[in-house]
């Protein structure tokens, strides 16, 4: 299992378009991946799950992966979040 915390940089957070990019990126990996905000954990490959967290700008989230490519998965998603989804 590999875990990293990251702060969502873009102003509006993970609304529909950035969440879609996030899920597409998560689906590139074989590992099971979750996103955690406070005490809630959802599947990072589920649009409804990610949107249900209500992640807004400057919110800290935790990305967790477990599987063959767990480290690459977490690092790739952290990099995407830190880029601000090119917004």
Buried (B, 14 or more C-beta within 10 A) or exposed (E): EBEBEBEBBBEBBBBEEBBBBBBEBBEEBEBBBBBBBEEEBBBBBBBEBBBEBEBBBEBEBBBBBBBEBBEBBBBBBBEBBEEEBEE
